[in-house]
Amino acid sequence: MSKLRCLAARKYPDIVLSVELADGAQLRWRYEMAFSQDNNRNPVLKRAVVHRGGGGGLQRPDDDDRKDPARLSQAALEQINAHAAFRPVARFLETVLYLHLVPQIGSQLSKT
């Protein structure tokens, strides 16, 4: 989490990722996930929303998450049996690569 968050952010900020997948001008999927960390620096899912086009989809936390908070340690995209309805989103995100163009700057900033 420390490599993702802004250095000016408070100690335990929420990180939000939002992705829209479209075919030309037609929106196919919208995925948004917000997560943070607990006191032991373990990731905790705060919110996840998946919409297909203009229709419904997945929204978490749900009733099952409230009954079993340990479920919030994983996003539905990480669970192959949980993301069957929106597998195209998971497949697309598997192709995304984060590349820090100047890693020396990032490592120097984190030491200060």
C-alpha positions in Angstrom: 0.0 0.0 0.0 2.8 2.4 0.7 3.9 2.2 -2.9 0.5 3.1 -4.2 -0.6 5.9 -1.9 0.3 9.6 -2.2 3.2 10.6 0.2 1.1 13.5 1.4 -1.9 11.3 2.4 -2.8 10.5 5.9 -1.5 7.4 7.5 -4.2 4.9 6.4 -5.9 6.3 3.3 -8.4 4.5 1.1 -7.0 3.8 -2.4 -9.7 3.9 -5.1 -9.3 2.3 -8.6 -11.9 3.0 -11.2 -11.9 1.3 -14.7 -14.3 1.7 -17.6 -14.2 -0.7 -20.4 -15.9 0.4 -23.6 -16.3 -0.7 -27.2 -16.0 2.6 -29.1 -18.5 4.9 -27.4 -20.6 2.1 -25.9 -19.7 1.4 -22.2 -19.4 -2.4 -21.6 -18.2 -2.6 -18.0 -17.4 -0.3 -15.1 -15.4 -1.5 -12.2 -14.6 0.4 -9.0 -12.7 -0.8 -6.0 -11.7 1.0 -2.8 -9.4 -0.6 -0.3 -7.3 0.3 2.7 -5.3 -1.6 5.3 -5.9 -2.6 8.9 -3.6 -2.0 11.8 -1.5 -5.0 10.8 -1.1 -3.6 7.3 -3.4 -6.3 5.8 -5.5 -5.1 2.8 -9.2 -4.6 3.6 -11.8 -4.1 0.8 -14.0 -1.1 1.5 -16.1 -1.0 -1.6 -16.3 -2.9 -4.9 -18.8 -2.2 -7.7 -19.1 -3.9 -11.1 -21.7 -2.8 -13.6 -22.3 -4.3 -17.0 -23.3 -1.6 -19.5 -26.2 0.2 -17.8 -27.4 -2.8 -15.9 -26.7 -4.2 -12.4 -23.8 -6.3 -11.2 -21.9 -6.9 -8.1 -21.8 -4.6 -5.1 -19.7 -5.2 -2.0 -19.6 -5.3 1.0 -22.8 -7.3 1.0 -24.7 -9.2 3.7 -22.3 -12.2 3.5 -19.3 -9.8 4.0 -21.0 -8.3 7.1 -21.5 -11.8 8.6 -17.9 -12.8 7.8 -15.5 -9.8 7.7 -12.6 -12.1 6.7 -14.2 -12.1 3.2 -13.1 -8.4 2.9 -9.5 -9.5 2.6 -10.1 -10.5 -1.0 -11.8 -8.8 -3.9 -14.2 -10.9 -6.0 -11.9 -10.5 -8.9 -9.3 -12.6 -7.0 -11.7 -15.5 -6.7 -12.4 -17.5 -9.9 -15.7 -18.9 -8.6 -16.9 -15.4 -7.6 -16.2 -13.5 -10.8 -17.8 -15.8 -13.4 -20.5 -13.1 -14.2 -17.8 -10.5 -15.0 -14.9 -12.6 -16.1 -14.1 -10.3 -19.1 -13.2 -7.6 -16.6 -10.9 -9.9 -14.7 -9.3 -11.1 -18.0 -8.7 -7.5 -19.1 -7.1 -6.5 -15.8 -4.7 -9.5 -16.0 -3.2 -7.8 -19.0 -2.5 -4.5 -17.3 1.1 -3.9 -16.3 2.3 -1.2 -14.0 5.7 0.1 -14.9 7.5 2.9 -13.0 9.6 4.7 -15.6 12.1 6.0 -13.1 12.1 3.6 -10.1 15.1 5.3 -8.5 13.0 8.4 -7.9 10.2 6.4 -6.2 12.7 4.5 -4.0 14.5 7.8 -3.0 11.2 9.5 -2.1 10.1 6.6 0.1 13.4 6.9 2.1 12.9 10.5 3.1 
